[in-house]
């Protein structure tokens, strides 16, 4: 990230690490009172509304170009609707730390997709070796008896959880390729509101009889995830994506799991299995190799 504003990029990186690293455990807290689909819909309805209010204040104008409309759809359906619906559903069954470690494969998928979609981000031998190392770490994680981390279906849920970083990686590469000149608030506010509408409709149909508990814990979790975990962080993220290479920005997934595992262990006494830790270390080593500045 060697640019005139590299100091601001480093500061943004630290902020994203701390906030997003804590959101995995906060999601689990919120799920104690709010069902997953309802939680996703409310989170992005609040976050999208906040950003929509800020758009005229910052003088942001929508271009209504084909690229902007397309990225609204891609971000709304992939980055937010699909990815977060999977995460919220998965965290009902697996520890938040394990979910974060599995999502740490996100830069590996970004690197693979960017190799074919972004001419300036071709994979070399070193990066290819890092990808193999990272996915070897995933294999080590799944070689453990994951039932000891939760229930009987932890392994199956963990496999589904891997779909979240894949769809997020597709959206990231799309933004990097076609998002030049589109303001970060445009790439966040409208897709978030689209997600709120889509997932909210699903929640009305599928969670109609579910119990909602709006106590201090669930409401506090919802507001933290909406304001800090969504409105603030995604705006910063897309600001970074416009100023650095996609594989470098994806390095954020290298540091987030460290914070997430620590917070999950402290708040929920989530077990830390040696083989899961070893697999996680291999994943992060692979990510470090892939995203290392050439």
Secondary structure, 3 states (H helix, E strand, C coil): CCCCCHHHHHHHHHHHHHHHHHHHHHHHHHHCCCCHHHHHHHHHHHHHHHHHHHHHHCCCCCCCCHHHHHHHHHHHHHHHHHHHHHHHHHCCCCCHHHHHHHHCCHHHHHHHHHHHHCCCCCCCHHHHHHHHHHHHHHHHHHHCCHHHHCCCCHHHHHHHHHHHHHHHHHHHHHHHHHCCCCCHHHHHHHHHHHHHHHHHHHHHHHCCCCCCCCCHHHHHHHHHHHHHHHHHHHHHHHHHHCCCCHHHHCCHHHHHHHHHHHHHHHHHCCCCCHHHHHHHHHHHHHHHHHHCCC
